[in-house]
Amino acid sequence: MVTRKVQPKTGVVSYSFGATPPLPLNTIVQLMSEQCRLCRKTFEEFKKLIEEHQAVIAAASP
């Protein structure tokens, strides 16, 4: 990771290279579980929209 720092008084810019500490696994699992839940909910609503479109198309077909 690259970090850019600017000294407010002098305007001197410096860069540092290094790693960031890993995220705790429990934090990642919690966040990803919520993302999964929201994705699943969105997908279910999308399926309802497709079914609605199919019904309209079927009703308009001769």
C-alpha positions as CSV (number, residue, x, y, z in Angstrom):
1,M,0.0,0.0,0.0
2,V,1.2,3.5,-0.8
3,T,0.6,6.3,1.7
4,R,1.0,10.0,0.7
5,K,1.5,12.6,3.3
6,V,1.7,16.4,2.9
7,Q,3.4,18.5,5.6
8,P,0.9,21.3,6.2
9,K,3.5,24.0,7.0
10,T,6.0,23.2,4.3
11,G,3.9,21.5,1.6
12,V,6.6,18.8,1.4
13,V,5.1,15.6,0.1
14,S,6.4,12.2,1.2
15,Y,5.4,8.7,0.3
16,S,5.7,5.5,2.3
17,F,5.3,1.9,1.2
18,G,4.1,-0.8,3.4
19,A,1.3,-3.2,4.3
20,T,-1.8,-2.7,6.4
21,P,-2.7,-5.1,9.1
22,P,-5.2,-7.8,8.1
23,L,-8.9,-7.3,8.9
24,P,-10.2,-9.6,11.7
25,L,-12.0,-12.6,10.3
26,N,-15.1,-12.1,12.3
27,T,-15.4,-8.6,10.8
28,I,-15.1,-9.9,7.3
29,V,-17.6,-12.7,7.9
30,Q,-20.1,-10.3,9.4
31,L,-19.8,-7.9,6.5
32,M,-19.8,-10.6,3.8
33,S,-22.8,-12.3,5.4
34,E,-24.8,-9.1,5.2
35,Q,-23.7,-8.5,1.6
36,C,-24.8,-12.0,0.8
37,R,-28.2,-11.5,2.4
38,L,-28.7,-8.2,0.5
39,C,-27.7,-9.8,-2.8
40,R,-30.1,-12.7,-2.3
41,K,-32.9,-10.3,-1.5
42,T,-32.1,-8.2,-4.6
43,F,-32.0,-11.3,-6.7
44,E,-35.4,-12.5,-5.4
45,E,-36.9,-9.1,-6.3
46,F,-35.3,-9.3,-9.7
47,K,-36.9,-12.7,-10.3
48,K,-40.3,-11.3,-9.4
49,L,-39.8,-8.5,-12.0
50,I,-38.9,-11.1,-14.6
51,E,-42.0,-13.2,-13.8
52,E,-44.1,-10.0,-14.0
53,H,-42.7,-9.3,-17.5
54,Q,-43.3,-12.9,-18.6
55,A,-46.9,-12.7,-17.5
56,V,-47.5,-9.4,-19.4
57,I,-45.8,-10.9,-22.5
58,A,-47.9,-14.1,-22.2
59,A,-51.1,-12.1,-21.8
60,A,-50.3,-10.0,-24.9
61,S,-49.5,-13.0,-27.1
62,P,-52.2,-14.2,-29.4
